[in-house]
């Protein structure tokens, strides 16, 4: 085997009773201590611009004495810590509350403070365990918003929803917004720049000591969709996320409070997005909870022909179930009630003995 960094992508997935029996018999491992097990592994290495891959059974690779492979397997299987008091062993829905006039999917619908608060409450009642409030659109081609304007938009919404007792996440790249959001009651930071937008972001995140979602984006929102290029999109995104996680740890952030999002739609072509969804299990090797946000995005419209983002509900649910079937812990969605219903049926069908009628 190569001396390079190994990439392990679990495959041969099992769920429910099948997963439990395979794990007990020693024929399968479990993804992140959750509900999905795996019996096969694609082992890949980079050789400059080339990638070589071989397939192995779980039992064979688990017996490997190579430290790098053993460490990667450990990261794949270790149970994830709770996030803001929420268990990561079952699927978590993050509901989108855009307090902006120009978001790609629902710009302006919750721009009014009262509408934003009402939207958050509706999503929570529908099953969202996290409410992700954003005051700056990061859609392709968008312009940045001054920090004071962003704060003015989100302050009353975050404060009201937090006072209701909901777990509120703030979708922001700016350290001053993060800091203020913590005072308003936010319990989670969702940063599309992975704390790289501002040199002060990491120190502010360390001071806040809140969970942080590190999302991958190639380029700035204004230009990120102008011919994004990768050698291997899944491996390149993995490497970037791993590097940011390591940087955060060196800077004193608690690894147990970090989450990773491959950033579907952020500096990726439609085919890149599908490739990331197809290989989602690879990212369990990062050793942190995973967040996927494919809801209503343009690649769904490209596949289905649906030009209106708000009418891509069914396609969004399909993408969400692909992620959940691969053990992704958190999916960020606009259509919470519909996604919750689909997820409930899906998971109970995989393990009928747990169903409650």
Number of C-alpha atoms within 10 A of each C-alpha: 8 10 9 11 13 18 23 24 21 31 20 13 21 23 22 18 15 14 23 17 15 18 17 10 9 12 18 25 26 24 28 27 18 19 22 23 29 24 21 22 25 18 18 20 19 17 10 7 7 9 12 10 13 9 15 16 17 21 15 11 19 19 10 11 9 12 9 15 19 15 13 18 24 18 19 26 18 17 18 23 19 14 19 16 9 13 13 22 20 16 22 21 28 27 28 25 32 29 28 23 16 19 20 20 19 19 14 16 17 19 21 15 18 12 16 26 22 17 21 27 18 15 23 21 12 18 18 28 20 24 30 25 29 24 26 26 23 22 19 18 14 16 15 14 13 10 17 10 12 20 22 13 22 27 19 16 26 32 18 21 23 18 14 10 9 20 24 31 32 25 27 27 23 22 21 16 24 26 17 14 25 21 14 20 21 26 24 27 29 24 24 23 22 24 26 15 16 12 11 13 22 20 16 17 21 17 12 20 16 22 23 27 25 26 25 23 22 19 15 20 21 14 16 19 19 14 9 15 13 13 11 15 19 20 20 12 21 22 16 17 23 18 13 18 23 13 13 21 15 11 12 14 23 16 17 16 19 23 26 27 26 26 22 24 23 23 24 24 20 17 11 20 23 16 15 23 20 15 16 23 24 21 29 28 24 20 26 26 26 27 23 25 22 25 28 26 22 22 22 24 18 11 10 12 11 16 12 13 17 15 13 22 19 17 20 24 23 17 21 25 19 15 26 23 20 25 28 29 25 25 25 21 28 24 23 25 19 16 23 19 13 16 19 12 12 14 20 14 14 16 15 12 10 12 12 6 3
